[in-house]
Amino acid sequence: MTATNAPDVADAYGAYPRLTDDQIAILRSRGRVRPVREGEQLFRAGEPSEEFFVVLSGTVAVVEGHGDEEHVVQSHGPYSFLGELGLLEGQTAFLSGVVRAPGEVLAVGSVTLRDLLSSEPALGDVILRAYLLRRTMLAGAGTGFRIIGSAFSPDTRRLLEFAARNRLPHRWTDLEKDTGAEALLRRLGVAPEETPIVVWHGYRVLRNPSNVELAQEIGLRTGTTPRTVCDVMVVGAGPGGLAAAVYGASEGLSTVVLEAVATGGQAGTSSRIENYLGFPAGISGMELAERAVVQADRFGARITVPAEAAGLEQRDGTNVVRLAGGGTVAANTVVVATGARYRRLSAPGVERFEGLGVHYAATLWEARTCRLDPVAVVGGGNSAGQAALFMARESPAVHLLVRGEDLGHSMSRYLIDRIERHARIHVQLRTEVREVTGGDRVEAVVVEDNRTGERQVLSVGALFVFIGASPGTSWLADAVTLDPRGFIPTGQDVVHVTADTWKPLARAPLALETGLPGVFAVGDVRSGSVKRVASAVGEGAMAIRLAHEHLGERNHPALR
């Protein structure tokens, strides 16, 4: 390899690395080389991305917009590759690729590329890491589609939350603050009462779309639900659900995943997970989720987002899940991985400011709205500790508000040590939020010492809440046995098992099995779970092994 073709070592694991001769040779064996001319579009914003491109000679610009409003995001020369995460996940392109100087490109189909990610791990890691970083950079730069609506509109907040949780590049135009918002609406032919709207690449307008409509427009994972009975249906796409999807699909079981909001679950909202095996420098919840989604897709799992489960019943030994939007999905086995949702804080002003400074996640999307303001974080567990450290990167002051007497009650020692050493994090024990105040958004919180009753006002631009979680089991109703707190008992903890249900199997429930044969529960939704990412992943894998046992009892064809 000549020096001129050597990759930039400083960016070898960055967003824009250059490939080596050996890596390009691997891609050549699976793709085709073709000439390109100046002005040619290799891919267009708003259309599906179906090919992976490496620039062999010439120059290609990745641009946003068109005409007078065109903005160059990045220029790629020889040994650079194009695209971002959407190429691997079947989404439409958020940007366009335009040839600036003629030359040659190497084109590889997106399906072939997904195979290469696993068969060539060194090459796959460079591409996947670059794509993850590019997606993060796009989000931070405010590229992508535009949401126009009032901050006080519940539908505006719904769309913003859906876009943020699904890590979709977008920007928000606030009708209350942006002086050009009304002129933009007039140009688009939209009346203010028709907002919120989503503007897709400057020309297509969606008037107050549902989450499903927005997902379909972008090409988010919205495959149609199967009409035949699948082997494994996973309800919920957090770490436990995604692990079950990977192991189920990789073992040849037809696997369908239903997720109501976004892949990654609560873990996907974590800025950094530092105690997960194999990642000594930590990994963000977003990266962990996206890597798992790509892996599950490659093995053939069908992931549908958004698809909310509304009920479960058994008909002649088959499990049938009813969907909130209508329709049903049938499966021989079900893995319930609907996790737990952070509890809402009960204090005056909280509900009014949700999405306007009160947040239940601390990721790049929330952080960019209060980058230089002091903030408050409520909670004493690991999620609160991780959020405090993440926000302290740029915030001048982070107030960590803990109701209990000490941090050690529910927070890991490694987080406590870092928090206590951080100059910008101020821990206030025995402290509870009594009120949130502000004008258009959060400006201050009133807190009280729960021992002395003394109150004080903290000037903050945002409040991040992590005060425990409630299980996502409301959709199960009377289908399975729940414990007094609403979590799902499994295995030997299952009580009130009817003899008629289990007599044909001549056994008690398996380790992760619920009160219904063939229905398993994993992760945070399970009664007595450890509430850690690693344990949820382990349970997801274990559930597939137990599903094999159940299918074997029924002499299932997939196991013959």
C-alpha positions as CSV (number, residue, x, y, z in Angstrom):
1,M,0.0,0.0,0.0
2,T,1.5,3.3,-1.0
3,A,1.7,6.3,1.3
4,T,-0.8,8.3,-0.7
5,N,-3.4,5.6,-0.2
6,A,-2.9,5.2,3.5
7,P,-5.9,6.1,5.7
8,D,-5.8,9.0,8.0
9,V,-4.9,7.3,11.3
10,A,-6.4,10.0,13.4
11,D,-9.7,9.4,11.7
12,A,-9.5,5.6,11.3
13,Y,-12.3,5.2,13.8
14,G,-14.0,8.6,13.0
15,A,-16.9,9.7,10.9
16,Y,-14.9,10.1,7.7
17,P,-12.1,7.5,7.5
18,R,-10.4,6.5,4.3
19,L,-10.3,2.8,3.4
20,T,-7.2,0.8,2.8
21,D,-6.3,-1.0,-0.5
22,D,-7.0,-4.3,1.2
23,Q,-10.5,-3.1,2.3
24,I,-11.3,-1.8,-1.1
25,A,-10.2,-5.1,-2.6
26,I,-12.8,-6.9,-0.4
27,L,-15.5,-4.5,-1.6
28,R,-14.5,-4.9,-5.2
29,S,-15.1,-8.6,-5.0
30,R,-18.7,-8.0,-4.1
31,G,-19.5,-4.8,-6.1
32,R,-19.0,-3.1,-9.4
33,V,-16.9,-0.2,-10.6
34,R,-18.5,2.4,-12.8
35,P,-17.6,5.9,-14.1
36,V,-19.5,9.0,-12.9
37,R,-19.9,12.4,-14.5
38,E,-20.0,15.9,-13.0
39,G,-23.5,16.7,-11.7
40,E,-24.6,13.1,-11.5
41,Q,-26.7,12.2,-8.4
42,L,-25.7,9.0,-6.7
43,F,-28.5,9.1,-4.3
44,R,-31.3,11.7,-3.6
45,A,-32.7,13.0,-0.4
46,G,-36.2,11.5,0.3
47,E,-35.6,8.4,-1.8
48,P,-34.5,4.9,-0.6
49,S,-30.7,4.3,-0.3
50,E,-30.0,1.1,-2.1
51,E,-26.2,1.2,-2.8
52,F,-23.0,1.8,-0.8
53,F,-20.5,3.9,-2.7
54,V,-16.7,4.2,-2.4
55,V,-15.1,7.0,-4.3
56,L,-12.1,5.7,-6.3
57,S,-11.4,8.9,-8.2
58,G,-13.0,12.3,-8.5
59,T,-15.0,14.1,-5.8
60,V,-18.5,13.6,-4.5
61,A,-20.3,16.2,-2.3
62,V,-23.0,15.2,0.3
63,V,-25.4,18.1,0.3
64,E,-28.6,19.2,2.0
65,G,-31.2,21.1,0.1
66,H,-31.0,22.1,-3.5
67,G,-30.6,25.1,-5.8
68,D,-29.8,28.4,-3.9
69,E,-30.4,26.7,-0.6
70,E,-28.0,23.9,-1.2
71,H,-25.5,23.3,1.7
72,V,-22.4,21.0,1.4
73,V,-22.2,18.8,4.5
74,Q,-19.1,16.8,3.4
75,S,-16.9,16.4,0.4
76,H,-15.5,12.9,-0.3
77,G,-12.4,12.2,-2.4
78,P,-10.6,8.9,-3.2
79,Y,-10.8,6.1,-0.7
80,S,-13.8,7.7,1.1
81,F,-17.1,6.0,1.4
82,L,-20.6,7.6,1.3
83,G,-23.8,7.1,3.3
84,E,-24.9,6.9,6.9
85,L,-26.9,4.7,9.2
86,G,-30.1,4.8,7.2
87,L,-28.5,2.8,4.4
88,L,-28.2,-0.2,6.7
89,E,-31.7,0.2,8.1
90,G,-33.6,0.7,4.9
91,Q,-34.5,4.3,5.6
92,T,-34.8,6.9,2.9
93,A,-31.8,9.2,2.5
94,F,-31.7,12.4,4.5
95,L,-29.1,14.0,2.2
96,S,-28.1,13.8,-1.5
97,G,-24.8,12.7,-3.1
98,V,-23.7,14.8,-6.1
99,V,-20.6,14.3,-8.2
100,R,-18.5,17.4,-8.3
101,A,-15.5,16.1,-10.2
102,P,-15.8,13.1,-12.6
103,G,-14.1,9.9,-11.9
104,E,-15.0,6.3,-10.8
105,V,-17.0,4.9,-7.9
106,L,-17.3,1.4,-6.5
107,A,-21.0,0.4,-5.9
108,V,-22.1,-2.3,-3.5
109,G,-25.7,-3.3,-2.9
110,S,-27.1,-2.5,0.6
111,V,-28.0,-6.2,1.2
112,T,-24.5,-7.3,0.3
113,L,-23.1,-4.6,2.6
114,R,-25.1,-5.9,5.5
115,D,-23.6,-9.3,4.9
116,L,-20.1,-7.9,4.8
117,L,-20.5,-6.3,8.2
118,S,-20.4,-9.7,9.8
119,S,-18.2,-11.7,7.3
120,E,-15.5,-9.0,7.4
121,P,-15.5,-7.7,11.0
122,A,-12.6,-5.3,10.7
123,L,-14.1,-3.6,7.6
124,G,-17.6,-3.8,9.1
125,D,-16.5,-2.1,12.3
126,V,-15.0,0.9,10.4
127,I,-18.2,1.4,8.3
128,L,-20.6,0.9,11.2
129,R,-18.8,3.2,13.5
130,A,-18.5,5.9,10.9
131,Y,-22.2,5.6,10.1
132,L,-23.2,5.8,13.8
133,L,-21.0,8.9,14.2
134,R,-22.5,10.5,11.1
135,R,-26.0,10.0,12.3
136,T,-25.1,11.7,15.6
137,M,-23.5,14.6,13.7
138,L,-26.5,15.0,11.5
139,A,-28.8,15.2,14.5
140,G,-26.5,17.7,16.2
141,A,-26.4,19.9,13.1
142,G,-30.2,20.0,12.8
143,T,-30.3,18.5,9.3
144,G,-33.1,16.2,8.1
145,F,-36.8,16.9,8.1
146,R,-38.4,19.9,9.7
147,I,-41.2,19.9,12.3
148,I,-43.2,23.1,12.5
149,G,-45.5,23.6,15.4
150,S,-46.2,25.3,18.7
151,A,-44.3,24.3,21.8
152,F,-47.7,24.1,23.6
153,S,-49.2,21.6,21.2
154,P,-49.3,18.0,22.4
155,D,-49.0,16.8,18.9
156,T,-45.8,18.9,18.3
157,R,-44.3,17.3,21.5
158,R,-45.4,13.9,20.3
159,L,-43.6,14.3,16.9
160,L,-40.5,15.7,18.6
161,E,-40.4,12.8,21.0
162,F,-40.9,10.2,18.3
163,A,-38.1,11.7,16.2
164,A,-35.7,12.0,19.1
165,R,-36.3,8.5,20.5
166,N,-35.8,7.0,17.0
167,R,-32.6,9.0,16.5
168,L,-34.0,10.7,13.3
169,P,-32.2,13.8,12.1
170,H,-34.6,16.7,12.4
171,R,-35.0,20.3,13.3
172,W,-37.9,22.2,15.0
173,T,-39.4,25.5,14.1
174,D,-41.3,26.9,17.0
175,L,-44.3,28.9,16.0
176,E,-44.2,30.9,19.2
177,K,-40.6,32.0,18.8
178,D,-39.4,31.8,15.2
179,T,-40.1,35.1,13.4
180,G,-40.1,33.4,10.0
181,A,-42.5,30.6,10.9
182,E,-45.6,32.3,9.6
183,A,-44.0,33.3,6.3
184,L,-42.8,29.8,5.8
185,L,-46.4,28.4,6.5
186,R,-47.8,30.9,3.9
187,R,-45.3,29.7,1.4
188,L,-46.2,26.1,2.0
189,G,-50.0,26.9,1.8
190,V,-50.6,25.8,5.4
191,A,-52.8,27.6,7.9
192,P,-51.6,27.9,11.5
193,E,-54.5,25.8,12.8
194,E,-53.2,22.9,10.6
195,T,-50.0,22.6,12.5
196,P,-47.9,20.8,13.5
197,I,-46.6,19.8,10.1
198,V,-43.6,17.9,9.0
199,V,-41.7,19.2,5.9
200,W,-39.9,16.5,4.2
201,H,-37.0,17.8,2.1
202,G,-38.5,21.2,1.3
203,Y,-41.4,20.0,-0.8
204,R,-43.6,17.3,0.8
205,V,-45.8,18.5,3.7
206,L,-47.4,16.1,6.2
207,R,-50.2,17.8,8.2
208,N,-50.1,16.5,11.8
209,P,-49.1,13.0,10.8
210,S,-49.4,10.1,13.2
211,N,-46.2,8.4,14.3
212,V,-47.0,5.5,11.9
213,E,-47.4,8.0,8.9
214,L,-44.2,9.7,9.7
215,A,-42.4,6.4,10.1
216,Q,-43.7,5.1,6.8
217,E,-42.6,8.4,5.0
218,I,-39.0,8.0,6.3
219,G,-38.8,4.3,5.7
220,L,-38.4,3.5,9.4
221,R,-38.8,-0.2,10.2
222,T,-42.5,-0.5,9.4
223,G,-42.8,-3.9,7.7
224,T,-46.3,-5.3,7.3
225,T,-47.3,-7.7,10.0
226,P,-47.1,-11.4,8.9
227,R,-50.3,-13.2,8.0
228,T,-48.9,-16.6,8.9
229,V,-48.1,-17.8,12.4
230,C,-44.4,-16.9,13.2
231,D,-42.2,-19.0,15.5
232,V,-41.3,-16.2,17.9
233,M,-42.9,-12.8,18.5
234,V,-40.9,-10.4,20.6
235,V,-43.0,-7.5,22.1
236,G,-40.6,-4.7,22.9
237,A,-37.2,-3.8,21.4
238,G,-35.1,-2.9,24.4
239,P,-31.9,-4.8,25.1
240,G,-33.8,-7.9,26.2
241,G,-36.1,-7.9,23.2
242,L,-33.3,-7.2,20.7
243,A,-31.2,-10.0,22.2
244,A,-34.2,-12.4,21.7
245,A,-34.6,-11.2,18.1
246,V,-30.9,-11.8,17.3
247,Y,-30.8,-15.3,18.9
248,G,-34.2,-16.3,17.6
249,A,-33.5,-15.3,14.0
250,S,-29.9,-16.6,14.0
251,E,-31.2,-20.0,15.1
252,G,-33.6,-20.2,12.1
253,L,-36.8,-19.3,13.9
254,S,-39.1,-16.9,12.1
255,T,-38.9,-13.9,14.4
256,V,-41.1,-10.7,14.5
257,V,-40.4,-7.8,16.8
258,L,-43.1,-5.2,17.7
259,E,-42.0,-1.9,19.3
260,A,-44.4,0.9,20.2
261,V,-42.0,3.8,20.2
262,A,-38.4,3.2,19.4
263,T,-35.8,0.5,19.4
264,G,-33.4,0.5,22.4
265,G,-36.1,1.0,25.0
266,Q,-35.0,3.0,28.1
267,A,-31.4,1.9,27.5
268,G,-31.5,3.7,24.2
269,T,-32.0,7.0,26.0
270,S,-28.8,6.5,28.1
271,S,-25.9,8.8,27.2
272,R,-23.4,6.2,28.2
273,I,-23.5,2.6,29.6
274,E,-20.1,2.1,31.3
275,N,-20.6,-1.3,33.1
276,Y,-21.5,-3.4,30.1
277,L,-19.1,-6.3,29.4
278,G,-16.7,-5.8,26.6
279,F,-16.9,-2.0,26.3
280,P,-14.2,-0.6,28.7
281,A,-14.8,2.9,27.5
282,G,-18.5,2.6,27.7
283,I,-21.1,2.7,24.9
284,S,-24.0,5.0,24.3
285,G,-27.5,3.5,24.5
286,M,-28.1,4.7,20.9
287,E,-25.0,2.9,19.6
288,L,-25.8,-0.3,21.4
289,A,-29.4,-0.3,20.1
290,E,-28.4,0.5,16.5
291,R,-25.7,-2.2,16.4
292,A,-28.3,-4.7,17.7
293,V,-30.9,-3.6,15.1
294,V,-28.4,-4.1,12.3
295,Q,-27.5,-7.5,13.7
296,A,-31.1,-8.6,14.0
297,D,-31.9,-7.4,10.5
298,R,-29.0,-9.3,9.1
299,F,-30.3,-12.6,10.6
300,G,-33.8,-11.9,9.1
301,A,-35.7,-10.7,12.1
302,R,-38.6,-8.4,11.1
303,I,-38.7,-5.3,13.3
304,T,-41.8,-3.0,13.1
305,V,-41.8,0.5,14.6
306,P,-44.2,1.8,15.7
307,A,-46.4,-1.2,16.5
308,E,-48.1,-1.1,19.9
309,A,-49.4,-4.3,21.5
310,A,-52.9,-3.9,23.0
311,G,-53.8,-7.4,24.1
312,L,-52.8,-11.0,24.3
313,E,-54.8,-14.2,24.2
314,Q,-54.3,-17.9,23.4
315,R,-56.4,-19.6,20.7
316,D,-56.0,-23.4,20.3
317,G,-52.4,-23.2,21.6
318,T,-51.4,-20.2,19.4
319,N,-50.6,-16.8,20.9
320,V,-52.4,-13.9,19.3
321,V,-51.3,-10.3,20.0
322,R,-53.9,-7.6,19.2
323,L,-52.4,-4.3,17.9
324,A,-53.5,-0.9,19.0
325,G,-54.0,0.3,15.4
326,G,-56.0,-2.7,14.5
327,G,-55.1,-6.2,13.3
328,T,-53.4,-9.1,15.1
329,V,-50.2,-11.1,14.9
330,A,-50.0,-14.8,15.7
331,A,-47.0,-16.7,17.1
332,N,-46.2,-20.1,18.6
333,T,-44.1,-18.4,21.3
334,V,-44.0,-14.8,22.7
335,V,-41.2,-13.0,24.5
336,V,-42.6,-10.1,26.5
337,A,-39.9,-7.4,26.7
338,T,-41.9,-4.3,27.1
339,G,-39.7,-3.0,29.9
340,A,-40.5,-0.3,32.3
341,R,-41.2,3.4,31.7
342,Y,-39.8,6.2,33.9
343,R,-42.4,7.5,36.3
344,R,-43.7,11.0,35.8
345,L,-42.7,13.5,38.5
346,S,-45.7,14.8,40.4
347,A,-45.3,18.5,41.1
348,P,-47.0,21.7,39.9
349,G,-45.6,22.8,36.5
350,V,-44.1,19.5,35.5
351,E,-46.8,18.4,33.1
352,R,-47.0,21.9,31.5
353,F,-43.2,21.8,30.7
354,E,-42.9,18.2,29.5
355,G,-41.0,18.6,26.3
356,L,-40.2,22.2,27.1
357,G,-37.4,21.6,29.5
358,V,-38.8,18.7,31.5
359,H,-37.3,15.5,30.1
360,Y,-37.2,11.8,30.9
361,A,-34.1,11.0,28.8
362,A,-30.7,12.6,28.6
363,T,-29.3,12.1,25.1
364,L,-27.8,14.4,22.5
365,W,-31.3,15.4,21.3
366,E,-32.4,16.7,24.7
367,A,-29.0,18.1,25.6
368,R,-28.8,20.4,22.5
369,T,-31.9,22.4,23.8
370,C,-30.1,23.5,27.0
371,R,-26.4,23.2,26.1
372,L,-25.1,26.2,28.1
373,D,-27.7,26.4,30.8
374,P,-27.5,25.1,34.4
375,V,-29.8,22.0,34.7
376,A,-31.2,19.8,37.4
377,V,-31.3,16.0,37.5
378,V,-33.8,14.2,39.8
379,G,-33.0,10.6,40.9
380,G,-30.5,8.5,42.8
381,G,-30.0,5.5,40.5
382,N,-27.5,4.8,37.7
383,S,-29.7,6.5,35.1
384,A,-29.7,9.8,37.0
385,G,-25.9,9.5,37.6
386,Q,-25.2,8.9,33.9
387,A,-27.4,11.8,33.0
388,A,-25.7,14.2,35.4
389,L,-22.2,13.3,34.1
390,F,-23.4,13.6,30.5
391,M,-25.0,17.0,31.0
392,A,-21.9,18.2,32.9
393,R,-19.8,18.1,29.8
394,E,-21.2,21.4,28.6
395,S,-23.6,22.7,31.3
396,P,-22.0,25.2,33.7
397,A,-23.8,23.5,36.7
398,V,-25.7,20.3,37.3
399,H,-27.8,20.0,40.4
400,L,-28.3,16.3,41.2
401,L,-31.4,16.1,43.5
402,V,-31.7,12.9,45.5
403,R,-34.6,12.2,47.8
404,G,-32.6,9.7,50.0
405,E,-29.8,10.0,52.5
406,D,-27.0,8.9,50.3
407,L,-26.1,8.0,46.7
408,G,-24.9,4.5,47.6
409,H,-28.4,3.2,48.1
410,S,-29.0,2.5,44.4
411,M,-26.1,4.0,42.4
412,S,-23.0,2.1,41.3
413,R,-19.8,3.0,43.0
414,Y,-18.0,3.9,39.8
415,L,-20.6,6.6,39.1
416,I,-20.5,7.9,42.7
417,D,-16.8,8.3,42.6
418,R,-16.9,10.3,39.3
419,I,-19.8,12.5,40.5
420,E,-18.1,13.4,43.7
421,R,-15.0,14.4,41.9
422,H,-16.8,16.5,39.2
423,A,-16.5,20.2,39.9
424,R,-19.7,21.1,38.1
425,I,-22.0,18.5,39.7
426,H,-23.6,19.6,43.0
427,V,-25.3,16.8,44.9
428,Q,-28.2,17.7,47.1
429,L,-29.4,14.8,49.3
430,R,-32.8,14.7,51.1
431,T,-34.1,17.0,48.4
432,E,-37.4,16.9,46.5
433,V,-38.9,19.0,43.7
434,R,-41.9,21.0,44.7
435,E,-42.6,23.2,41.7
436,V,-41.3,23.9,38.2
437,T,-41.7,27.5,36.9
438,G,-41.0,29.5,33.8
439,G,-42.5,31.3,30.8
440,D,-42.2,29.5,27.5
441,R,-40.0,26.9,29.0
442,V,-38.4,25.8,32.3
443,E,-36.6,28.7,34.1
444,A,-36.4,27.5,37.7
445,V,-37.3,24.6,40.0
446,V,-38.4,25.0,43.6
447,V,-36.8,22.3,45.8
448,E,-37.3,21.4,49.5
449,D,-35.2,19.7,52.1
450,N,-37.5,16.8,53.1
451,R,-35.9,16.8,56.6
452,T,-36.0,20.5,57.5
453,G,-38.7,21.8,55.2
454,E,-36.4,24.5,53.9
455,R,-37.0,25.6,50.3
456,Q,-34.8,27.2,47.7
457,V,-35.1,28.2,44.1
458,L,-32.6,26.8,41.5
459,S,-32.3,28.7,38.3
460,V,-32.1,26.0,35.6
461,G,-32.9,25.7,31.9
462,A,-34.0,22.0,32.1
463,L,-35.1,19.3,34.5
464,F,-34.2,15.6,33.8
465,V,-36.3,13.1,35.7
466,F,-35.2,9.5,36.6
467,I,-37.3,8.5,39.6
468,G,-38.0,4.8,39.1
469,A,-40.1,3.0,36.6
470,S,-43.5,1.4,36.1
471,P,-43.8,-1.9,34.2
472,G,-45.2,-1.9,30.6
473,T,-47.8,-4.4,31.3
474,S,-51.1,-2.5,31.0
475,W,-51.7,-4.2,27.6
476,L,-51.7,-7.6,29.2
477,A,-54.8,-7.0,31.3
478,D,-55.8,-10.4,32.7
479,A,-53.8,-12.4,30.2
480,V,-51.0,-13.3,32.5
481,T,-50.5,-13.2,36.3
482,L,-48.9,-10.0,37.6
483,D,-47.4,-9.2,41.0
484,P,-48.8,-6.5,43.2
485,R,-46.5,-3.9,41.5
486,G,-47.6,-4.9,38.0
487,F,-44.5,-6.8,37.0
488,I,-44.7,-10.3,35.5
489,P,-43.7,-13.3,37.7
490,T,-42.0,-16.2,35.9
491,G,-40.9,-19.7,36.6
492,Q,-41.3,-20.9,40.1
493,D,-42.7,-17.5,41.2
494,V,-45.8,-18.0,39.0
495,V,-48.8,-18.7,41.2
496,H,-52.5,-19.5,40.5
497,V,-51.5,-21.8,37.6
498,T,-54.6,-23.7,36.5
499,A,-54.2,-27.5,36.1
500,D,-56.1,-27.5,32.8
501,T,-53.6,-25.1,31.3
502,W,-50.5,-27.1,32.2
503,K,-51.7,-30.7,32.4
504,P,-51.1,-31.5,28.7
505,L,-47.5,-30.5,29.1
506,A,-47.0,-32.4,32.3
507,R,-44.6,-29.7,33.7
508,A,-44.5,-26.5,35.6
509,P,-43.5,-23.1,34.0
510,L,-39.9,-22.9,32.7
511,A,-37.5,-20.4,34.2
512,L,-38.6,-17.3,32.3
513,E,-42.1,-18.6,31.4
514,T,-45.2,-16.7,32.6
515,G,-48.5,-18.3,33.6
516,L,-49.2,-19.0,29.9
517,P,-47.3,-21.8,28.2
518,G,-45.0,-20.5,25.5
519,V,-45.1,-16.9,26.8
520,F,-41.9,-15.7,28.3
521,A,-40.9,-12.4,30.1
522,V,-37.4,-10.9,30.0
523,G,-35.7,-7.7,31.2
524,D,-37.2,-4.9,33.4
525,V,-40.8,-6.1,32.9
526,R,-40.1,-9.3,34.7
527,S,-40.7,-9.5,38.5
528,G,-37.4,-9.7,40.4
529,S,-35.2,-8.7,37.4
530,V,-31.8,-7.1,38.1
531,K,-32.6,-4.0,36.1
532,R,-29.3,-4.0,34.2
533,V,-28.6,-4.1,30.5
534,A,-26.4,-7.2,30.7
535,S,-29.0,-9.2,32.6
536,A,-31.7,-8.2,30.1
537,V,-29.6,-9.3,27.2
538,G,-28.8,-12.6,28.9
539,E,-32.5,-13.2,29.6
540,G,-33.4,-12.4,26.0
541,A,-31.0,-15.1,24.8
542,M,-32.1,-17.6,27.4
543,A,-35.8,-17.1,26.5
544,I,-35.0,-18.4,23.0
545,R,-33.5,-21.5,24.4
546,L,-36.6,-22.0,26.5
547,A,-38.8,-21.3,23.5
548,H,-36.9,-24.1,21.7
549,E,-38.0,-26.4,24.6
550,H,-41.6,-25.4,24.3
551,L,-41.6,-25.8,20.5
552,G,-39.9,-29.2,20.9
553,E,-42.8,-30.3,23.1
554,R,-45.2,-29.5,20.3
555,N,-42.9,-31.2,17.7
556,H,-42.5,-27.9,15.8
557,P,-41.3,-28.3,12.2
558,A,-38.5,-25.8,12.7
559,L,-36.8,-28.1,15.2
560,R,-37.0,-31.3,13.2
